[in-house]
Amino acid sequence: MKIFQYILIALAAGLIIFNATKLDFEHLFEEDSGTAVICILAAVCVILLLLILRVSHRIAEKKKQ
């Protein structure tokens, strides 16, 4: 499970980098740039949720001990 979470975090980071190359700062919320912004925000949310999941697993392990 731990390795799978790291893989998902790496994929989300890759999506952020890829979509950052698609941004047009002159027209940020139009056409492809708008889609790229939404995808970047979604990838950031995925990373945050996975980090929260990892912290909750650590807390559960400490509570068992």
Secondary structure, DSSP 4 states (H G I P E B T S, - for coil): -HHHHHHHHHHHHHHHHHHHTT--TTSTTSHHHHHHHHHHHHHHHHHHHHHHHHHHHHHHHHHH-
